[in-house]
């Protein structure tokens, strides 16, 4: 898995970000107006023998999404399907402590598998858990807001 420093090294300059933005717009425009399933790459020196690359539309949308993130100069990390994380990696991604992650596992809120004595958490499971934590936080915040309104404690 790439480190945070690797990701930061790949953030684009302002000029590169602008090029990514233009490329994203072109790609999205092409996808919006076409049902074609391939892109034709043109080499300016050999227009007659231009290679073609057949790409599924979902992959083109992914490229467009990546270009959009790049144009906003956001760091990007691709995670292979089925990728597993250590409890330390999971804690870092959630911005919590490793003991908190282990407690969530022990409480049955986060699933993992054991490799010897070590716990491994699938990336998809961690993203599900993170979404659940976010939803619970939003619910709690809404309850506090409702309580403040009921008590006339608004600013």
C-alpha positions as CSV (number, residue, x, y, z in Angstrom):
1,X,0.0,0.0,0.0
2,X,1.3,3.5,-0.8
3,X,2.4,5.7,2.0
4,X,0.9,9.1,2.6
5,X,4.2,10.7,1.4
6,X,3.9,8.7,-1.9
7,X,0.4,10.1,-2.4
8,X,1.5,13.7,-1.6
9,X,4.3,13.4,-4.1
10,X,1.8,12.6,-6.8
11,X,-0.3,15.7,-6.3
12,X,-0.3,17.8,-9.5
13,X,1.1,21.3,-10.1
14,X,-1.4,24.0,-10.9
15,X,-0.7,23.7,-14.7
16,X,-1.1,19.9,-14.6
17,X,-4.3,20.3,-12.6
18,X,-5.7,22.6,-15.3
19,X,-4.8,20.0,-18.0
20,X,-6.5,17.3,-16.0
21,X,-9.6,19.5,-15.7
22,X,-9.7,20.1,-19.5
23,X,-9.2,16.4,-20.1
24,X,-12.0,15.5,-17.7
25,X,-14.4,17.9,-19.5
26,X,-13.5,16.5,-22.9
27,X,-13.9,12.9,-21.7
28,X,-17.3,13.6,-20.0
29,X,-18.5,15.5,-23.1
30,X,-17.5,12.5,-25.3
31,X,-19.3,10.1,-22.9
32,X,-22.4,12.2,-22.8
33,X,-22.8,12.4,-26.6
34,X,-21.7,8.9,-27.6
35,X,-22.3,5.3,-26.8
36,X,-19.0,4.3,-28.3
37,X,-17.0,1.8,-26.3
38,X,-13.5,2.8,-27.5
39,X,-11.2,5.7,-27.7
40,X,-9.0,6.3,-30.7
41,X,-5.5,7.4,-29.8
42,X,-3.8,9.5,-32.5
43,X,-0.1,9.9,-33.0
44,X,0.4,13.2,-34.9
45,X,3.3,11.7,-36.8
46,X,1.5,8.6,-38.1
47,X,-2.2,9.4,-38.5
48,X,-2.7,6.5,-40.9
49,X,-1.6,3.9,-38.4
50,X,-3.3,5.3,-35.3
51,X,-3.6,2.6,-32.6
52,X,-7.0,2.0,-31.0
53,X,-7.7,1.1,-27.4
54,X,-11.0,-0.4,-26.5
55,X,-12.1,0.7,-23.1
56,X,-15.5,-0.1,-21.3
57,X,-17.6,3.0,-20.6
58,X,-17.4,2.3,-16.8
59,X,-13.6,2.6,-17.1
60,X,-13.9,5.8,-19.0
61,X,-16.1,7.2,-16.2
62,X,-13.5,6.1,-13.7
63,X,-10.8,7.9,-15.7
64,X,-13.1,11.0,-15.8
65,X,-13.5,10.8,-12.0
66,X,-9.8,10.4,-11.5
67,X,-9.1,13.4,-13.7
68,X,-11.6,15.4,-11.7
69,X,-9.9,14.6,-8.4
70,X,-6.5,15.3,-10.0
71,X,-7.8,18.7,-11.3
72,X,-8.7,19.5,-7.7
73,X,-5.2,18.5,-6.8
74,X,-6.4,15.8,-4.4
75,X,-4.2,12.8,-3.6
76,X,-5.5,9.6,-5.1
77,X,-5.0,6.1,-3.9
78,X,-6.3,3.0,-5.8
79,X,-7.0,0.0,-3.6
80,X,-7.3,-3.5,-5.2
81,X,-10.5,-5.4,-4.5
82,X,-10.1,-7.6,-1.5
83,X,-7.2,-5.6,-0.1
84,X,-6.7,-6.2,3.7
85,X,-5.4,-3.8,6.3
86,X,-3.7,-4.2,9.6
87,X,-5.5,-2.8,12.7
88,X,-2.8,0.0,12.7
89,X,-3.6,0.8,9.0
90,X,-7.3,0.8,9.7
91,X,-6.9,3.1,12.7
92,X,-4.8,5.5,10.6
93,X,-7.5,5.6,7.9
94,X,-10.2,6.2,10.4
95,X,-8.1,8.7,12.4
96,X,-8.7,6.8,15.6
97,X,-6.5,4.7,17.9
98,X,-5.6,1.1,17.3
99,X,-7.2,0.1,20.6
100,X,-10.4,1.7,19.4
101,X,-10.3,-0.5,16.3
102,X,-9.7,-3.6,18.3
103,X,-12.6,-2.7,20.6
104,X,-14.9,-2.3,17.6
105,X,-13.8,-5.7,16.4
106,X,-14.3,-7.3,19.8
107,X,-17.8,-5.7,20.1
108,X,-18.7,-7.2,16.7
109,X,-19.1,-3.8,15.0
110,X,-16.1,-4.3,12.6
111,X,-15.4,-7.7,11.1
112,X,-11.9,-9.1,10.5
113,X,-10.1,-12.3,9.9
114,X,-7.2,-13.7,11.8
115,X,-3.9,-14.6,10.1
116,X,-2.1,-16.3,12.9
117,X,-2.4,-13.9,15.8
118,X,-2.9,-10.9,13.6
119,X,-6.2,-9.3,12.5
120,X,-6.8,-8.3,8.9
121,X,-9.7,-6.0,7.9
122,X,-10.9,-5.9,4.3
123,X,-10.9,-2.4,2.8
124,X,-14.5,-2.7,1.8
125,X,-15.5,-3.6,5.4
126,X,-13.5,-0.7,6.7
127,X,-15.3,1.7,4.3
128,X,-18.7,0.2,5.4
129,X,-17.8,0.8,9.0
130,X,-16.6,4.3,8.3
131,X,-19.9,5.1,6.6
132,X,-21.8,3.7,9.6
133,X,-19.7,5.8,12.0
134,X,-20.4,8.9,9.9
135,X,-24.2,8.1,9.8
136,X,-24.2,7.6,13.6
137,X,-22.3,10.9,14.1
138,X,-24.8,12.8,11.9
139,X,-27.7,11.3,13.7
140,X,-26.2,12.3,17.1
141,X,-25.5,15.8,15.8
142,X,-29.1,16.1,14.5
143,X,-30.4,15.0,17.9
144,X,-28.3,17.7,19.6
145,X,-29.5,20.3,17.2
146,X,-33.1,19.3,17.7
147,X,-32.6,19.4,21.5
148,X,-31.1,22.9,21.3
149,X,-34.0,24.1,19.2
150,X,-36.4,22.6,21.7
151,X,-34.7,24.4,24.5
152,X,-34.4,27.7,22.6
153,X,-30.6,27.5,22.8
154,X,-29.9,28.7,19.3
155,X,-27.6,31.7,18.7
